[in-house]
Structure formats: structure tokens, C-alpha cells
Amino acid sequence: LAKAQGDYPDVRFLMINQGETVHTVEAFVQSQGLEFDDLLLDPASQAMQAAGARALPTTLFFDTNGRLVDAHLGELTAARLHDTLQGRLHQPPAPRTH
């Protein structure tokens, strides 16, 4: 997802960590060489319940109107991310004319 931020500049990626301390999250992010534009902490682990997620990790996809349009439970591959972004969040590209 850190790489995807650069691959999809028109999509906003929001990471939420649940239940861990600032120190733990910062140490992990730094140890992995990750950089996220938006990383929030949820020390009380309320985000999962509020979003209706059943397990972690869960990736939620919202459209530009803030409506939940898709969810993925478990590890998210680059291919699945691409397919979801193209199929659910973006209009298909217009046919090219020569």
C-alpha cells in the first residue's frame, strides 16, 4: 500500500493501526522502510467495529462520495488492488480513437 500511494496518485490511502502504541507503530514502519501519507492510530480498537470489519487486515474501498463500495478481508495483492480500483472506483477508460 505504501507503493500504491505513488502508483495511484488520484487515490487517497488511509492506514489505520489498531491497538498498538505510537512507539510500536513507528518502530515497525521505520524497520520496514515504509512511508505513508496518512497513518492513524486507533488505540481503543474502535475503527474495526465502526467499519463493520470482521477481521484484520481488512481493506475498505470508498468512492468519492464516501460510500463503501467494496471490502477485502486478508492480504491484498497488487493485482486485486488494481482490479478493484479500476472496476469499482474509476470509470473505464474511454475508447481511443485514431
C-alpha positions in Angstrom: 0.0 0.0 0.0 3.0 2.3 0.6 4.0 1.8 -3.1 0.4 2.1 -4.3 0.3 5.7 -3.0 2.7 6.6 -5.7 1.1 4.3 -8.3 -2.3 5.8 -7.8 -1.8 9.5 -7.1 -5.5 10.2 -7.5 -6.5 7.8 -4.8 -6.1 8.6 -1.1 -4.8 5.7 1.1 -5.6 5.9 4.8 -3.9 3.4 7.1 -5.3 2.7 10.5 -3.4 0.8 13.1 -5.5 -0.7 15.9 -4.5 -1.3 19.5 -0.7 -0.6 19.3 1.3 2.2 20.8 2.8 5.1 18.8 6.3 3.7 19.6 5.4 0.2 18.3 3.9 1.5 15.1 6.7 4.0 14.4 9.3 1.3 15.0 7.6 -1.1 12.6 7.1 1.4 9.9 10.8 2.5 10.2 12.1 -1.0 10.3 10.3 -1.9 7.1 11.3 1.3 5.3 7.7 2.3 4.8 6.3 5.8 4.3 2.6 6.5 4.5 0.9 9.8 3.7 -1.9 9.1 6.2 -1.4 6.8 9.1 -3.8 7.0 12.0 -3.7 5.2 15.4 -6.7 3.7 17.0 -5.5 2.7 20.4 -9.0 1.7 21.6 -9.6 -0.5 18.5 -12.9 1.1 17.6 -12.3 1.5 13.8 -12.9 -2.1 13.0 -16.3 -2.1 14.8 -17.3 1.2 13.3 -16.5 0.0 9.8 -18.2 -3.4 10.3 -14.9 -5.3 9.6 -14.8 -8.8 10.8 -11.1 -9.4 11.0 -7.7 -7.9 10.3 -6.3 -7.0 7.9 -9.3 -5.6 6.1 -9.1 -3.1 3.2 -12.1 -0.9 2.7 -12.8 1.0 -0.6 -14.8 4.2 -0.5 -15.9 6.2 -3.6 -15.5 9.9 -3.9 -18.8 10.4 -2.1 -17.6 8.5 1.0 -19.8 5.4 0.2 -18.3 2.0 1.0 -18.2 0.2 -2.4 -16.0 -2.8 -1.7 -14.1 -4.6 1.1 -11.3 -7.1 1.1 -10.5 -9.4 4.0 -7.0 -10.6 4.3 -3.8 -9.9 2.4 -4.3 -7.6 -0.5 -2.3 -8.3 -3.6 -1.2 -5.6 -6.1 -3.4 -7.3 -8.8 -6.5 -7.3 -6.5 -5.9 -3.6 -5.6 -5.6 -2.7 -9.3 -8.7 -4.6 -10.3 -10.8 -3.1 -7.5 -9.6 0.4 -8.2 -10.2 0.1 -12.0 -13.5 -1.8 -11.7 -15.2 -0.2 -8.7 -13.8 3.3 -8.2 -12.9 4.5 -11.6 -14.8 4.8 -14.8 -13.4 2.6 -17.5 -11.1 4.5 -19.9 -12.7 5.9 -22.9 -12.0 4.1 -26.1 -9.1 5.6 -28.0 -9.7 7.0 -31.4 -7.0 7.1 -34.0 
